[in-house]
Amino acid sequence: MLATTQRAAPPLQPQEAPRLVRSAFAADVVAGLSAREKTLPAKYFYDAAGSELFEAICRTPEYYPTRVETALLHRVAPEIAAGIPEGAVLVEFGSGASDKTRVILDAAPQIAAYVPIDISEDALEKAAAAVSRDYPGLLVVCVAEDFTDAIRLPAAAQGRIKVGFFPGSTIGNFTDAEALRFLRAVKRQLGDDSVLLIGADLVKDEATLVAAYDDAEGMTARFNKNLLARINRELSGDFDLGAFDHLAFWNAALTRMEMHLISRANQIVHAAQHTFEFKAGERLHTENSHKFTTESFAELAARAGWSVTREWISPAPEFAIFSLAPGGAHTHFISTAGRTSAMETKSIKLPGPDHPITIEPNPGRVTVSVAGRIIADTRSALTLSEAGYAAVQYIPQKDVDMTLLKPTDHHTYCPYKGDCSYYSIPLGAERSVNAVWTYEAPYAAVAAIKDHVAFYADRVDAIDEQQESKKE
């Protein structure tokens, strides 16, 4: 289907949109450069040149957020897709090139419509046309507006379950008040049965953070200075880019990275028919990038009327994807059947170098005995090795006499593997209470252990492993 673009009423003519954007840009530049502490909104980084520079930043080895979030999305997309009902609408705020969106669309073909929202009309229509071409059954309706403003979603989104998508840790660029205002507005736009997926960068060591915003190639410095170049291009400015230095530092008290441009000398600058004075060493504050803990993000969401229902965290450098639902403690997560079920907040972590998990077939025979009786006998066991723990044999349930096991009410949770339920073995009496565990719906990283059980070695008589002798 062809992509369509919604514009605010009254409709803008194509030649009018750039004039209005420049007018808002001029007003913000004049206000920001006239302030006691000079500042400019970070959203103005992304003209055509700035967008290209940001793509270059994403390719630098130091800038981890984009590639880490994308890898995390690929790994958890099946779990995200499982919570999206048939006929839902995906609404993306600040869609850009819609690259990460494709990960969701690939995993959730049940999505009926996609509504990308972006201030750059040309980039929006280009990206939407590509999505429409690659997903011919998907209705794509563009909204060419600033997503931080009050937006009315198009008719195609009305009457459907809506899934909001806000990746890239853009939420970190907002002040606390701006973040609350945005999250509350999105709640009104999406409705009470919605889900909001947000990518957010987490607090980590200072060296990693600073390097990400001050790369060795100088791409971030060029990106920062392009804001001055844009003022020169669009507002008849006369900034000397060489007269400013890029500065990035970690503000621990406010848990955020900050970017500034520092005037190297006393100078007078003109832009938008105004004159501005810079003193040597004076800073122009261009961006904040707040970093979160899972607790601080959940607290922010709660103040805006959302609850965190799921969270997925990448291996270091840690990045999180949060799934939010409207409401308080008793919130709901949408199922593929359109029903809702209560769900507590759980941290989901992925195996990595700091917590490796491997699963390999055991080539030998594994038996488990209790009270002198063999209750499991298999040549298809899986050996799971996790971090510094002892290896565990997971045995297919088809090779276990399940009639000798009794389900219990005991449950535990592993952020790497999922919800765990337990069985006792009556033959072993009190010694064998909760002696067996299983992950009925294990997370994708350990999906191989589905329909398998494992035994505590000290709650059974023996877990014997016999290597098969090679035949001559």
GIRAFEN-V420177 format. One record per residue. N is the residue number from 0. RES is the residue in one letter. PHI is phi in degrees with one decimal (NA if undefined). PSI is psi in whole degrees, -180 to 180 (NA if undefined). BURIAL is + if it has 24 or more other ideal C-beta (glycine too) atoms within 12 Angstrom, else -. Layout:
N;RES;PHI;PSI;BURIAL, N;RES;PHI;PSI;BURIAL
This chain:
0;M;NA;153;-, 1;L;-75.7;143;-, 2;A;-77.7;143;+, 3;T;-120.8;158;+, 4;T;-120.7;127;+, 5;Q;-91.4;136;+, 6;R;-122.7;155;+, 7;A;-66.4;149;-, 8;A;-82.7;139;-, 9;P;-70.6;153;-, 10;P;-58.5;139;-, 11;L;-83.7;136;-, 12;Q;-76.7;148;-, 13;P;-51.0;-37;-, 14;Q;-77.8;-13;-, 15;E;-85.5;-30;-, 16;A;-57.9;-48;+, 17;P;-59.7;-37;-, 18;R;-64.1;-41;-, 19;L;-68.9;-39;-, 20;V;-62.6;-44;+, 21;R;-63.0;-36;-, 22;S;-64.2;-45;-, 23;A;-65.3;-40;+, 24;F;-60.3;-47;+, 25;A;-60.9;-43;+, 26;A;-63.3;-42;-, 27;D;-69.8;-37;+, 28;V;-66.0;-45;+, 29;V;-62.5;-44;+, 30;A;-65.7;-43;-, 31;G;-68.9;-39;+, 32;L;-81.0;-13;+, 33;S;-92.1;-10;-, 34;A;-71.8;159;-, 35;R;-60.2;-44;-, 36;E;-109.1;105;-, 37;K;-63.6;138;+, 38;T;-153.7;157;+, 39;L;-137.0;143;+, 40;P;-64.7;134;+, 41;A;-65.2;-21;+, 42;K;-62.3;-21;+, 43;Y;-81.6;0;+, 44;F;-60.7;-30;+, 45;Y;-99.4;59;+, 46;D;-82.0;-174;+, 47;A;-58.5;-46;-, 48;A;-66.6;-42;-, 49;G;-64.5;-38;+, 50;S;-64.4;-40;+, 51;E;-65.5;-40;-, 52;L;-66.1;-37;+, 53;F;-65.9;-38;+, 54;E;-60.4;-38;-, 55;A;-67.1;-39;-, 56;I;-58.8;-42;+, 57;C;-63.0;-20;+, 58;R;-91.9;-7;-, 59;T;-74.0;150;+, 60;P;-66.2;-25;-, 61;E;-78.0;-30;+, 62;Y;-87.4;97;+, 63;Y;-84.9;-28;+, 64;P;-55.3;-45;+, 65;T;-65.8;-49;+, 66;R;-71.1;-34;+, 67;V;-69.5;-43;+, 68;E;-65.0;-42;+, 69;T;-62.5;-44;+, 70;A;-63.3;-40;+, 71;L;-64.1;-43;+, 72;L;-58.8;-45;+, 73;H;-59.3;-38;+, 74;R;-77.7;-31;+, 75;V;-106.8;0;+, 76;A;-53.7;-40;+, 77;P;-60.4;-37;+, 78;E;-71.5;-37;+, 79;I;-64.2;-46;+, 80;A;-61.9;-32;+, 81;A;-63.7;-19;+, 82;G;-99.8;10;+, 83;I;-108.8;121;+, 84;P;-78.2;163;+, 85;E;-60.2;134;-, 86;G;82.5;11;+, 87;A;-71.8;162;+, 88;V;-112.1;129;+, 89;L;-95.7;120;+, 90;V;-113.1;117;+, 91;E;-109.9;130;+, 92;F;-98.6;120;+, 93;G;70.2;59;+, 94;S;-71.4;-28;+, 95;G;55.7;-128;+, 96;A;-84.4;-1;+, 97;S;61.0;27;+, 98;D;-66.9;-49;+, 99;K;-69.0;-26;+, 100;T;-58.5;-36;+, 101;R;-62.9;-29;+, 102;V;-63.0;-42;+, 103;I;-69.3;-44;+, 104;L;-63.7;-38;+, 105;D;-64.4;-37;-, 106;A;-82.8;-21;+, 107;A;-128.8;73;+, 108;P;-65.1;-10;-, 109;Q;-75.1;-9;+, 110;I;-66.2;128;+, 111;A;-92.3;-30;+, 112;A;-146.4;151;+, 113;Y;-127.0;126;+, 114;V;-118.5;94;+, 115;P;-83.7;137;+, 116;I;-120.9;125;+, 117;D;-156.2;149;+, 118;I;-76.3;-24;+, 119;S;-89.7;104;+, 120;E;-65.8;-41;+, 121;D;-64.3;-48;-, 122;A;-63.8;-38;+, 123;L;-62.7;-49;+, 124;E;-68.2;-34;+, 125;K;-64.4;-47;+, 126;A;-66.9;-41;+, 127;A;-65.1;-38;+, 128;A;-63.4;-39;-, 129;A;-66.9;-41;+, 130;V;-64.5;-43;+, 131;S;-61.0;-39;+, 132;R;-66.7;-41;-, 133;D;-85.0;-18;-, 134;Y;-128.4;75;+, 135;P;-62.2;-22;-, 136;G;-88.0;1;-, 137;L;-100.4;130;+, 138;L;-81.1;124;+, 139;V;-116.7;120;+, 140;V;-125.3;111;+, 141;C;-82.8;149;+, 142;V;-125.5;107;+, 143;A;-90.2;80;+, 144;E;-147.8;167;+, 145;D;-74.0;117;+, 146;F;-68.4;-11;+, 147;T;-83.7;-9;+, 148;D;-88.1;168;-, 149;A;-66.8;123;-, 150;I;-125.7;136;+, 151;R;-98.9;122;-, 152;L;-69.0;150;+, 153;P;-66.5;165;+, 154;A;-57.5;-32;-, 155;A;-61.5;-21;+, 156;A;-94.0;-10;+, 157;Q;-77.1;141;-, 158;G;76.9;8;-, 159;R;-121.0;155;+, 160;I;-65.1;133;+, 161;K;-114.9;136;+, 162;V;-115.2;112;+, 163;G;-81.6;147;+, 164;F;-135.9;120;+, 165;F;-138.5;75;+, 166;P;-84.1;-177;+, 167;G;86.2;2;+, 168;S;57.8;27;+, 169;T;-62.3;-26;+, 170;I;-57.1;-26;+, 171;G;-73.2;-15;+, 172;N;-80.6;-13;+, 173;F;-84.7;153;+, 174;T;-71.3;169;-, 175;D;-58.5;-44;-, 176;A;-65.7;-41;-, 177;E;-65.5;-41;+, 178;A;-63.0;-43;+, 179;L;-63.4;-44;-, 180;R;-62.5;-43;-, 181;F;-64.3;-49;+, 182;L;-63.0;-38;+, 183;R;-67.2;-39;+, 184;A;-65.3;-41;+, 185;V;-64.1;-38;+, 186;K;-60.0;-43;+, 187;R;-66.6;-39;-, 188;Q;-69.5;-41;+, 189;L;-84.3;-31;+, 190;G;97.1;173;+, 191;D;-74.4;-18;-, 192;D;-101.0;19;+, 193;S;-90.7;171;+, 194;V;-128.6;141;+, 195;L;-124.2;119;+, 196;L;-100.0;123;+, 197;I;-128.1;132;+, 198;G;-92.6;133;+, 199;A;-142.5;133;+, 200;D;-76.8;143;+, 201;L;-103.2;155;+, 202;V;-60.1;137;+, 203;K;-151.2;-170;+, 204;D;-65.6;147;-, 205;E;-61.0;-39;-, 206;A;-61.2;-43;-, 207;T;-64.5;-42;+, 208;L;-65.7;-48;+, 209;V;-64.2;-41;+, 210;A;-61.1;-35;+, 211;A;-65.5;-26;+, 212;Y;-110.6;9;+, 213;D;-150.9;65;+, 214;D;-68.7;157;+, 215;A;-64.6;-30;-, 216;E;-76.4;-14;-, 217;G;80.3;16;-, 218;M;-65.2;-41;+, 219;T;-67.9;-35;+, 220;A;-63.0;-42;+, 221;R;-65.1;-40;+, 222;F;-60.8;-43;+, 223;N;-64.4;-45;+, 224;K;-72.0;-21;+, 225;N;-62.1;-24;+, 226;L;-61.4;-39;+, 227;L;-69.4;-40;+, 228;A;-62.7;-37;+, 229;R;-65.8;-41;+, 230;I;-60.0;-42;+, 231;N;-60.6;-44;-, 232;R;-69.1;-45;-, 233;E;-100.2;-21;+, 234;L;-124.6;24;+, 235;S;54.1;41;-, 236;G;-80.6;164;+, 237;D;-130.5;37;-, 238;F;-62.6;136;+, 239;D;-94.9;106;-, 240;L;-61.7;-29;+, 241;G;-71.5;-11;-, 242;A;-91.1;8;-, 243;F;-131.7;143;+, 244;D;-110.2;145;+, 245;H;-79.7;136;+, 246;L;-133.6;129;+, 247;A;-131.8;133;+, 248;F;-152.0;159;+, 249;W;-91.7;120;+, 250;N;-97.2;94;+, 251;A;-64.1;-36;-, 252;A;-63.1;-34;-, 253;L;-107.0;8;-, 254;T;44.7;56;+, 255;R;-150.6;150;+, 256;M;-82.7;142;+, 257;E;-123.6;143;+, 258;M;-119.3;137;+, 259;H;-137.2;162;+, 260;L;-116.4;129;+, 261;I;-109.2;127;+, 262;S;-70.0;129;+, 263;R;-82.8;-12;-, 264;A;-158.9;169;-, 265;N;-66.3;131;-, 266;Q;-156.6;156;+, 267;I;-112.4;132;-, 268;V;-128.2;144;+, 269;H;-116.3;143;-, 270;A;-167.1;145;+, 271;A;50.4;39;+, 272;Q;61.9;29;-, 273;H;-130.3;161;-, 274;T;-116.7;136;-, 275;F;-131.8;141;+, 276;E;-107.5;132;-, 277;F;-117.2;134;+, 278;K;-93.7;155;-, 279;A;-58.5;128;-, 280;G;88.0;-6;-, 281;E;-71.9;142;+, 282;R;-103.4;143;+, 283;L;-110.8;111;+, 284;H;-81.4;117;+, 285;T;-109.7;-24;+, 286;E;-159.6;145;+, 287;N;-116.0;143;+, 288;S;-134.5;93;+, 289;H;-69.8;142;+, 290;K;-111.4;150;+, 291;F;-121.7;160;+, 292;T;-103.2;165;-, 293;T;-61.8;-34;+, 294;E;-69.9;-43;-, 295;S;-68.1;-35;+, 296;F;-69.4;-43;+, 297;A;-61.0;-37;+, 298;E;-67.7;-42;-, 299;L;-61.0;-47;+, 300;A;-60.0;-42;+, 301;A;-63.3;-40;+, 302;R;-65.2;-24;-, 303;A;-94.7;3;+, 304;G;93.2;17;+, 305;W;-116.7;158;+, 306;S;-125.0;141;+, 307;V;-77.2;120;+, 308;T;-100.9;-28;+, 309;R;-145.9;154;+, 310;E;-146.3;137;+, 311;W;-119.7;132;+, 312;I;-123.8;131;+, 313;S;-76.7;162;+, 314;P;-62.2;165;+, 315;A;-56.1;139;-, 316;P;-74.1;124;+, 317;E;-66.7;131;+, 318;F;-136.4;145;+, 319;A;-121.0;147;+, 320;I;-117.3;124;+, 321;F;-108.8;139;+, 322;S;-106.2;123;+, 323;L;-113.3;149;+, 324;A;-130.4;146;+, 325;P;-64.5;145;+, 326;G;116.4;-170;+, 327;G;-97.0;-139;-, 328;A;-65.5;-33;-, 329;H;-98.6;70;-, 330;T;-96.4;176;+, 331;H;-134.2;156;+, 332;F;-121.3;133;+, 333;I;-71.4;138;+, 334;S;-101.4;166;-, 335;T;-66.5;-19;+, 336;A;-87.8;0;-, 337;G;88.0;-4;-, 338;R;-83.8;170;-, 339;T;-125.5;150;+, 340;S;-141.0;144;-, 341;A;-62.2;144;-, 342;M;-148.5;126;+, 343;E;-84.7;158;-, 344;T;-71.3;128;+, 345;K;-135.0;137;+, 346;S;-81.0;132;+, 347;I;-116.8;122;+, 348;K;-118.0;150;+, 349;L;-103.8;139;+, 350;P;-57.7;147;+, 351;G;-164.7;-169;-, 352;P;-57.3;-33;-, 353;D;-81.8;-15;-, 354;H;-152.1;74;+, 355;P;-74.5;147;-, 356;I;-135.0;127;+, 357;T;-124.5;147;-, 358;I;-130.0;120;+, 359;E;-133.1;145;-, 360;P;-64.1;138;-, 361;N;-90.1;117;+, 362;P;-72.9;-10;-, 363;G;-98.0;-168;-, 364;R;-100.7;135;-, 365;V;-122.3;128;+, 366;T;-126.2;150;+, 367;V;-127.8;131;+, 368;S;-125.7;146;+, 369;V;-140.3;132;+, 370;A;52.4;40;-, 371;G;75.7;11;-, 372;R;-122.6;134;-, 373;I;-78.3;121;+, 374;I;-110.7;-8;+, 375;A;-145.7;136;+, 376;D;-150.5;114;-, 377;T;-147.1;154;+, 378;R;-116.9;19;-, 379;S;-126.7;28;+, 380;A;-68.8;153;+, 381;L;-112.6;130;+, 382;T;-94.9;114;+, 383;L;-102.1;122;+, 384;S;-112.8;126;-, 385;E;-131.1;119;+, 386;A;45.3;-128;-, 387;G;-96.0;11;-, 388;Y;-82.3;161;-, 389;A;-67.6;146;-, 390;A;-62.6;147;-, 391;V;-123.3;139;+, 392;Q;-94.0;119;+, 393;Y;-99.8;123;+, 394;I;-109.2;131;+, 395;P;-57.0;138;+, 396;Q;-61.2;-27;+, 397;K;-66.3;-19;-, 398;D;-103.0;15;+, 399;V;-120.7;139;+, 400;D;-79.0;89;+, 401;M;-67.6;-17;-, 402;T;-67.7;-18;-, 403;L;-91.2;0;+, 404;L;-107.4;147;+, 405;K;-125.1;119;-, 406;P;-60.4;145;-, 407;T;-120.6;174;-, 408;D;-87.5;1;-, 409;H;-76.8;133;-, 410;H;-140.2;147;-, 411;T;-133.5;175;-, 412;Y;-136.9;133;-, 413;C;-116.9;123;+, 414;P;-65.5;-16;+, 415;Y;-94.9;-25;+, 416;K;-119.0;-29;+, 417;G;118.1;-160;+, 418;D;-76.6;137;-, 419;C;-121.0;130;+, 420;S;-114.3;164;+, 421;Y;-130.8;158;+, 422;Y;-128.2;149;+, 423;S;-101.6;163;+, 424;I;-118.0;100;+, 425;P;-54.1;-31;-, 426;L;-57.9;-31;+, 427;G;-91.1;3;+, 428;A;56.1;-145;-, 429;E;-62.8;-30;-, 430;R;-60.4;-31;-, 431;S;-105.0;22;+, 432;V;-68.4;132;-, 433;N;51.2;44;+, 434;A;-84.1;-14;+, 435;V;-127.0;140;+, 436;W;-132.9;160;+, 437;T;-152.3;150;+, 438;Y;-106.8;102;+, 439;E;-69.6;-32;-, 440;A;-134.5;70;-, 441;P;-65.6;155;+, 442;Y;-65.7;161;+, 443;A;-56.2;-35;+, 444;A;-64.5;-23;+, 445;V;-126.9;32;+, 446;A;-57.7;-24;-, 447;A;-62.8;-24;+, 448;I;-87.8;5;+, 449;K;-60.4;142;-, 450;D;64.9;25;-, 451;H;-120.3;158;+, 452;V;-127.2;159;+, 453;A;-132.4;156;+, 454;F;-121.8;140;+, 455;Y;-74.1;125;+, 456;A;-63.3;-31;-, 457;D;-86.8;3;-, 458;R;-114.5;6;+, 459;V;-129.8;171;+, 460;D;-67.8;-48;+, 461;A;-163.3;149;-, 462;I;-119.2;104;+, 463;D;-100.0;134;-, 464;E;-115.7;122;-, 465;Q;-118.9;117;-, 466;Q;-77.5;133;-, 467;E;-69.7;133;-, 468;S;-75.0;143;-, 469;K;-75.7;137;-, 470;K;-83.6;138;-, 471;E;-77.7;NA;-
